[in-house]
Amino acid sequence: MERLSTISKHLNTNKTSAKNAPKSPNDVVICGAVRTPLTKAKRGGLKDTTPEILLKAVLEGLVKKTGVKAADIQDMVFGNVSQPGAGVFPARMSSLLSGIPDTVPCASVNRLCSSGLEACATIASKIRAGFIDIGVGGGVEQMTMFDMQSSLDPEKISEAVFDHPQARNTLLSMGQTSENVAEKFGISREKQDKMAVESHRKAFEAQKKGLYDEEIVPVQTIQKDAEGKIKEVTISKDDGIRPETTFEGLQKLKPAFKKDGTTTAGNSSQVNNLLPLVSVLIIFSITGHRWCCRCLARQKIHR
């Protein structure tokens, strides 16, 4: 609950209070953040787009949006859960495809659902520690081609895991976990369905007003139809928003993970192909100079 309270304060902070917040010469500043559209796995707009192309698109968009020269980036970290080659191959491939030189290092981290956030925290920590001045953090998943279950082989897991209750529970699906959380905190099916309806309504209104446009990088890619025919497309909108969703309609859906449970296909998140937040992080350093955030120029400006 303390975490939810903290997040609520962040969301409710108005421009005046943010403007008057204490400033420090050691502040780490996010100077740019972009993402691909959120699209459904298996049948959405990006179902045939590989993870390295997703990441390539946003890296190109990020460099263009911020004006930072690719060669000035000093490190990159990307969260990655279910990709091949421990996630490092798509990260390195995409950085090279986007025109970032091979002198810029990159790494991948896996903290499951919070992997992208962990990547951004890692970059911010490196800047705060003085290891680098500028870096990129984010995450990528392609859950049409690479899902968590298909990469798990129970035959290659030690018997000791199944004999240990907590270790065994790490194999629980997120759907079952949601049921456990709902039961523990008394979150009813009614509350979940009402929140789902509001979520779709707010997302649809935001999309109509163009509130997502600035953060989304359109992805030029291909799509295959049922016969295997390929066409070139540009995907620029989230495709999982269902404005027609009603509370009465959601109430008719059956639980997806547990008999008499509360989690359904209508009140849980869809499986996406996406690249979450990618940020350029720049520090106002204490070494007598700072990076200019207004124009993001390469040169350092003395105080």
N, C-alpha and C positions, 0 to 999 in steps of 0.2 A: 504493500500500500504506500510505503514511503516513496518508492520509485515512481508510482503513478502520480503521487502528489507533486513530485519534482517535475515530471514531464508536463503536467497540467500547468504549472507555473511558467514553463518555457512557452507553451502554446498560447497562454493568455497574456504574455508580456506585450505591452503596447510599445509603439515606436518611441514614445517619450521616455519611458523608463529604460528602454534599451539604449537610447542615446545618452542618458545620464548615468549609465552603469559605469563603475570604476574602470579606468583604462590602465593598462600596464605595458611597459616597453617589452615585456616578455609574452604578450598575448599572441596566441596562434590564431590566424585569421583564415577563414574559408573565403577564397576569392572567386570561386566558380563551382557550380554543381549542376550536372546534367544527367540524364538517364535515357534509356530507350523506352518506347511504349511498353506497357504491361499487356502481354497477350497470352491467350490460353494455350496451354500445352496440348499437343496432339492435333488441334484443329484451329488454332489461332493464326494470326498474321505472320508470326515469326517461327512457326513450327519447323520450317525447313532451313532455318538460319543457324549456322554453327556458332559456338560460343566465341571463337576468335573473331568472327565477323561482327558480332554484337559489340564486343569490347573495342574493336577497331573503330566502329562508328562513333562511339562516345568519346574515345580519346581524340579523334579528329575534331569532333564538335567542341570538346573542352578547350583544346589548344586554340581553336578559332575564336571561341567566345571570350576567353580571358586575354588573348594576346601574348601569353607566355611563350617564349621560344622553346621548342621541344628539347633542344640541347641544354637548356638551363635547368631542366628537371633533374634532381639529384637522386631520387629514389622513387619506386612505385611498389605498392603492395595491394594485392587483390584477394578478396575473400572468395573461396571456391569450395564447394562441398562434394559435388558428384561428377566431376570432370575427369578425363583420362590423364595419365601422366602426373598424378598428384596435383593437378591443377596448374602446374608450372608451364606446361607446353602452350596452352591457349594464351596465357598471359604474355609470354615472350613472343609468341607468333603475332599476336595482335599489336603489340607495341611496335614491332618491326614493320608490320603492314601499314600502320598508321603514320609512319615516317619518323617515329622517335628513334634516334640513333642507338646503336648497340652499346654505346658507352654509358647509357642510362640503365642501372640495374633494376631488376624487378623480382618480386617474390610472391608466393601465394600462401594464405593461411586458411585453416579450416576450424571454425568454431560453430559449425552447423548453422542454424538460422541467423546468428549474429556475426557471421564471417565478414560481411562487408563492413559492418560497424567496427569490428576488431581491426580490420585493415586500416580504416581511417584513424582509429585511435593509435595504431602503431606509428603511422606517419606523423601525427600530431606530437606524439611522445618523442620521436627522433628530432623534430624541430625544436621542441621545448628543451631537450637535452643538449642542443647545439651541434648535433651530428650533421644536420643538413639545414638548408634555408628554405628549400622548396621541394614539395613532393606530391604525389598523387595516390589517393587511396580509394578503393571501391570494391565492387564484387560482381561476379557474373555466374549465371546458371542457365543451362539449357535442358529443361526437364522433359522435353519430348524425346530427345536423344539419349539423355543420361539421367535416370531417376535413381533414388537412393536404394530402393529395394533390389533392383537388378544387379547392383554392384556388390550386394551382400551374399556371401556363400556360407550358410550355417555349417557346412561340413568342414570349413576351415577355421572354426571358432573352437577354442579349448572347452573341454567338458567342465573345467573349473568355473567358467563363466556361468554355466547353467546351474551349478551347485551353489552359487552366491546370489542371493535375492537382489541386491542392489546392482550388481554387475549384469545380471540377467535382464533387469528392467531397462537397461540402456537400449535394448532391442525393441522396446515398445514404439509403436507408430505415433506420430504427432496427433492423429485422431484420437487414439486411446488416451494420450496425455491430456488432450483438451477435456475429455470426459472426467478424468481424475481431478483436474483443476476446477471444473464446474461443480463437481460434487464437494470438493474440499471447501470452497468459498460460497457455496449455496447460490450459484448463478443459474437461474431457471431457464428453461427452454423459451418461455415467453420473453424474458429480457434479451436473450440472444437473438431471437427473431425480430424483435423491435429494433435492436441496434443494427441488424443487417439491412432492414428496410431503410432506416435513416442513412446508413452508409452509402447505399446505392443512390438515394435521392440527392445527398450532398455531392457525391462524385459526379453525378449527371449534371447538376447545376454548375459545378466548377468547370466541367468540360465544355458546356454550352457557352460559358463566359470567357473561355480561352485561358483560364487560370493555370492550366498545365502546359500551355504551348511553349513558354520560355524555357522550361526545364527539360522538355523532350527533344531529343535529337532524332529526326526522321531517319529510318534505316532503309537504304536501297538494297533489295535482296531478291530472292526468287521464291516461288511457291510451286509445289507440285500438286496436280489434281489426282483424282482416284485412278486415272489411267496412266499416271506418270508423266503427263505433259507439263512442261515448265513454262512459266511466264515471269517476267520481271515486274516487280511491284515496289512501291515506296510505302512503308508503314509509318504512320505519324500519330496515331491515336490509340489510347488504351481500348481494348475490345472486350473487357470483362464487365463493364458497367451495365446493369440491367434496370433501367428506370421503371419498367413495368412491374417490378417486384412489389408484392403486397404482403401484409402480415397474414391475411387469411390464406394466401397461397403457400406461404412458408409453413404454416401450421399443418398443412396436409402432408408434408414430406416425412418420410420415415427416417429414424436415426441411422447413421451410416456406419458407426463403429461399435455400437454396443446396444443390445436389446434394452429397450426402455431408456435409452440414453437421450442426450439433448443436442448433440452435434449432428447436423444434417448437411447435405450438399448445398443448401440454401443459406445457412448462417455461418459457414466456414469459408476460409479463403480458397480461391481457385488455385490450381496448379499452373504456374506461370513459366513462360520463357522470358527472361528479362535480364537487364543489367541494371542493378540498383545504383544508388547515388555514387557518383565519382566526383571527387573534390580536389581542387588545387589548394594546397594549404601553404600559407606564407607567414613567416614570423616577422614581427617588428623587433629586430634584434637589439641587443644592448652593446653592440660592438662599435657604435658610433655611426651606423648607417641603417637604412631600412629599405625594403623593397616598396616601390610606389604602387599602392593598391588601386589608385584612381585610374592610372593609365596602364598599369602592369608593365611598365617599360623595363627593359633589361638592365639599364644602368642603375646604379645605387645612388640614392639621394641623401646627402649629408644633412644632418639636423641643423 
